Amino acid sequence: MERPLKVIHLEDDPNDVEIVGATLEQQGLRCEVTTVSTKDTFVSALERGPVDIILSDYGLPGFDGLSALSIASRIQPNTPFIIVSGTIGEEAAIDSMRSGATDYVLKTRLIRLAPAVRRAIEEATERATRRDTEATLERERKFLRALLDSLDTGVVACDQDGALTLFNRATRELHGMQEQAIPPEEWASEYKLYRPDGQTPLTTEEIPLVRALKGEHLRHAEITIRHREGGSHALVVTGQPSIGDRGEKLGAVITMQDVTELKQLERQFQQAQKMEAMGLLAAGVAHDFNNLLTVISGYCQLAQARLQAGHPVLRDLAEVAKAGERAANLTRQLLAFSRQQVLEPRVLDLNDVIADVEKMLRRLLGADIELRFRPAEGLGQLRADAGQVEQVLLNLIVNARDAMPDGGRITIETENVEIGDRSEIPSGSYVLLTVSDTGSGMDAKTSSRIFEPFFTTKELGRGTGLGLSTVHGIVKQSEGHIAVQSELGQGTTFRIHFPRVSAGQEVSKSTASHAQPARGTEAILVVDDDASLRGLVSEILRLHGYTVVEVNNGETALTMLENDGSVIDAVVTDVVMPNLNGRELARRVAKIRPNLPMLLMSGYVGKNVEALDSLLGPRVAFIQKPFNPDALLEKLRDVLKASATGIA
């Protein structure tokens, strides 16, 4: 050693102290010796700090070597202890070694002292190194265990015999059990592992850890695991065998990633894609169907107007008109489903809207479900899109129906309410719509999530999770507020507050009729690529005094307005046309004749809903197909009046 050895020498004979010190020096050991002769001085020397070795006489006045060994084992347990004595016998030497002494040397044979000291120091150094290595390994083991337990990925390892050596927190939580070593032949019965279908149990040979133990490299294998207390998880498993430096099999390790939520999101995304495709299909059908319905209903109304009262054909035409109106309602629902409607907010009487759709709502319910409508007298007015309000009612009624598989009662109520400052709803006057049912109800956790997109409690294939989120969006778009109250087994109640508008505003009704349709003398340019629809619109206008010019495309219409535009007083155009569509035509016309009135008509506007909304105003109006002649004439008259009065 480069530094001197620190030695405590317990000896009461000064001569022996001198002889021992000289012997160590003569045998090449440099030492810093602290000599003590009593118990107290011995303890004090030990407590001052670690030393390299302790040399002790066996027999001392009032104190002996075994007692000193006991004290040293307590204060400095890892320090070598050598008994140096001239009186120790064989039996005492054996007792000393059993008690923990490193060695003993007789004073008559001090030639053994230096070798004994060197050997004791070397062994102590080796033991210290092993302890440090073991402590380092233990720290690393604890760190690795903490690291693995912090992961949400399950990790399992086994030795070459299949005995589990690692089973982290995520794995225990997936299985619902404590860490324990289970032989491979019991894994299939203990761990409840299934194929991806979640129904077929895995055989022992199919278990990922068994496959890895047999030498297979698994990549993204899918299995299902069932928790002991219920519930299942979809897992993606990766694993491989553990091989030593010499190619020997040490065991295997696998990781398990819980992809249950990802699988649910995939299913939701696939369902959303299906819904989008269905929406596009529905909207496309509605476009063509609305053109046909407009022609059918329009000519039906024209025929009715040409026949005298009491004519026998009038009854047949009335039935055709009713069928057309029912078909028109169907296409409106298709467009609402596909969210391809141009919004037309107007002042509404909520009682009238509910009464208009009440028959349709009753058809959605079975005979075992009672529908009650309790309208409030003197109900205030609200401003919203009638179609959207109908959609809200439809979704709430369908949800209530599905919550009552064994029948029950649904109640729709309206009333005027005043909200004060302390409510979560801004203070003011509201029209309250309440829809309640006597169904199964929901717990608080479910109630808190029902307005989230894609959240549904229905089994796969029966719900999209979009219905109530759509309701929430419609209510918010109408500046309203929606709340739900529900308890398991106690039914559910939805309360929707719509802001009440000022009294005296004209209430729009879809059933409104006019004794005398509006007439005019202006020159109208009619633009539509559908000959039947173009002919119908032109005939309606001519019958009511207008001069009509017909063209079948936007390019021709634009050219005519550029060259002879002064003779045209207004334009009635379809929105969806090849090449130059009605929306773009309206933009270009605004540059040529900024004040020219335009009426846009369409049964389907595709992805151009927002762009179309931006064009609408007093000079540019929109009419949804199918429409009746009176509605067309009224809309056209409105934009002509706005232009004549200089409203921009």
C-alpha positions, 0 to 999 in steps of 0.5 A, a space after each residue: 500500500 502506498 499509504 501507511 496502514 492504520 492499526 489499532 493495537 490493543 496490548 497492555 505490555 509495552 515490551 510486546 507493543 515494541 516487539 510487534 511494531 518492530 516486527 511489522 516494520 522489519 517485514 516491510 509494512 509501514 504502519 501508523 499504530 494507535 496503542 490502547 490497553 483498556 476498554 475505554 481507550 479501545 472504544 474511543 480509538 474505534 469511534 475516531 474513524 475507520 482503520 485498516 486492521 485491529 491487533 489485539 492481545 487475548 488476555 488483558 486485565 479486566 478485559 479480553 480479546 473476545 470482548 474486544 472482538 465483539 465491540 469491534 464487530 459492532 463499531 467497525 464490522 468490516 475491519 479485519 481483527 487479528 488476535 496476537 497472544 502468547 497465552 491463547 490455546 487451541 480451543 480459545 483460538 477456535 472460539 475466536 475464529 467462530 466469533 469473527 476473528 480474521 486470524 490469530 498469531 502467537 507471540 512466539 511466532 511473530 514471523 507469521 504476523 506480516 503475512 497474516 496482516 497482508 492476507 487480512 487486508 487483501 481479503 477485506 479489500 476483496 470483501 469491500 469490493 464485492 459489497 460495493 459491487 453488490 450495492 451498485 447492482 442492487 441500486 441498478 436493480 431498484 432503478 430498473 424496477 422503478 423504471 419498468 414499474 413507471 411504464 404503462 407498457 407491460 413487461 414480462 421476463 422469464 428464465 430458461 425454465 419458464 419461471 417468471 423473473 420480471 412482472 412489472 406494474 402495468 402487467 399486474 394491473 392488466 391481469 389484476 393479480 400480484 407478482 408471482 412465479 407461475 410455471 408455463 403450463 399454468 399460464 393459459 389458465 391463470 392469465 386469461 389470454 385470448 385471441 384478438 376476437 376476445 372469445 377464443 382462449 390462447 393455448 399454451 403454445 400460442 402464449 407470446 412468452 412461450 413462443 419467445 421462449 421457444 426462440 420466436 421473434 414476435 413483432 406486433 402480435 395481437 391478443 386480448 387479456 381479461 382482467 380477473 375482476 372483469 373488463 378486457 384489453 386489446 394488446 399488441 405484443 412484441 417479444 424475443 428470446 434472451 441469448 447469452 454471450 455463448 449463444 446459450 438460452 437465458 430465457 425470454 422477454 415480451 412487452 405488451 402495449 395496451 391499444 384498447 383506446 386506439 382500437 376504439 378510436 379506429 372503430 369510431 373513425 371507421 364509423 365516422 367515415 361510413 357516416 361521411 360516405 352515407 352523408 355524401 350519398 344522402 346529399 347527392 340523392 337529395 340534390 336530384 330528388 329535390 329537383 324532381 320534387 320541385 317539378 312535381 310539386 310545382 306543376 301540381 300546384 299550377 294544375 290545381 290553380 287552373 282547375 275550378 273548385 269542385 273539379 274531381 281531379 283536385 282531390 287527386 292533385 291534393 294527394 299528390 301534393 301531400 305526398 310531395 310534401 312528405 318527400 320534401 320533409 324526407 329530403 330535408 332530413 337527409 340534408 340535415 343528416 349530411 349537414 349540407 343545409 344553408 341555415 335560415 334563422 328566423 323568428 319561430 314559435 317553438 310550439 308550432 315547430 313541435 306541432 309540425 313534427 309531432 306526427 313524425 316523432 310519433 312514427 319513430 316510437 313503438 306502441 309501448 311508448 307514450 309521447 306527451 306534448 304540453 305547450 305553454 300558452 303565450 309562449 315567447 318567440 325565438 330566432 333559430 333555423 327551424 330545420 335545426 330545431 327539428 333535428 334537436 327534437 328528433 335526436 332527443 326523442 330517438 335517444 329517449 326511445 333507445 333508453 326505454 326498450 320495455 316502453 315508457 313515456 316521453 314528455 315534451 314541454 315548453 315555457 317562458 322562463 326568466 334567468 337571474 344573475 346567479 345562474 350558470 346561464 346568462 341572465 335574461 328571458 328564455 324559451 325553455 324546451 324540456 324533453 324528459 323520459 322514464 328510461 334507464 337513466 345515466 350515472 354522473 360519469 356518463 352524464 358528464 360525457 354525453 355531449 362529447 363527439 363519438 361518446 356512446 353507451 350503445 353497443 357496437 353498430 347501434 350508435 355513432 356518438 354524434 347525436 347529442 354532440 350535434 344537438 349541443 352544437 345546434 343549441 350553441 349555434 342558436 346562442 342557447 344553453 343545454 343541460 341534462 339531469 339523470 339518475 340510474 333507473 330514474 329517467 333523463 331530462 334535457 332542458 334547452 334554453 333559447 334566448 327569447 326575442 322581442 315581442 311583435 316580430 313576425 313569426 315565420 311558419 312553414 305552413 304560411 299561405 297567401 291568398 294572392 301570390 305576389 305578381 310583377 312586371 319585371 324581366 327575369 333571367 332564369 338560369 338552370 341546366 335542368 330543362 324541367 326545372 327551368 321550364 317550371 320556374 319560367 312558367 310560374 313567373 310568366 303566369 304572374 306577369 313577369 317577362 322571362 328569359 331562359 338560359 341553361 348555363 352560367 356562362 351564357 347568362 354572364 355573357 348576356 348580362 355583360 352585353 344586354 344586362 340593362 334589360 334584366 331586372 333580376 336573376 333566378 339561378 340554380 346553385 349547382 351547375 357544371 362549369 360556372 355555378 350559381 355561386 360564382 355567377 353571383 360573384 361575377 354579376 356583383 362586379 357588373 351590376 352590383 345592385 342586380 337582385 338575385 335569387 339562388 335556388 338549390 336542393 344541395 350545395 355540397 361543401 359550399 355552405 359557408 361560401 354561399 352564406 357569405 353571399 346572402 343579403 337583402 339583394 341576394 336571397 336563397 330558396 331551398 328546393 323543393 319549393 312551391 310557386 308561392 314561396 318562389 314568388 315571395 322570395 323574388 318579390 323580397 329581393 326586388 323590393 330590397 333593390 328598389 328601396 336601395 338596400 345594399 
